[in-house]
Amino acid sequence: MYLEILKSKIHRAVVTEANLSYVGSITIDVALMEAANILPGEKVQIVDNNNGARLETYVIPGERNSGVICLNGAAARLVQPGDVVIIMAYAWMTAEEAADFKPSVVFPLEGTNKLIS
């Protein structure tokens, strides 16, 4: 049996942009992506702490160290700049793999989306 387990999380990032005209996805600072072990094109779940919205989309890399968190396309209607979000990715694994697995969790510096050094 396979279980869907939390693989990666960016906890309490601040949305910097919302671009309704883009085809779709979320743009994330590549430094945050790497720290959280999230790959370009990977499916993520986004939870908006301000309004309770939950959505799924795929990731595109943003400029390194820019702090960008931009919801694109239809998702831009659910999340506004300034909202605090949690971005999560999951992986399928066996119960044996899950028993020892530790997710990559990133806590950006509050209000900046920069990594804490």
Sequence and secondary structure as in RCSB ss.txt:
>XXXX:A:sequence
MYLEILKSKIHRAVVTEANLSYVGSITIDVALMEAANILPGEKVQIVDNNNGARLETYVIPGERNSGVICLNGAA
ARLVQPGDVVIIMAYAWMTAEEAADFKPSVVFPLEGTNKLIS
>XXXX:A:secstr
 EEEEEEEEEEEEE  EEETTSSSEEEEEHHHHHHHT  TT EEEEEETTT  EEEEEEEEE TTS  EEEEGGG
GGT  TT EEEEEEEEEEEHHHHHH   EEE  BTTTTB   
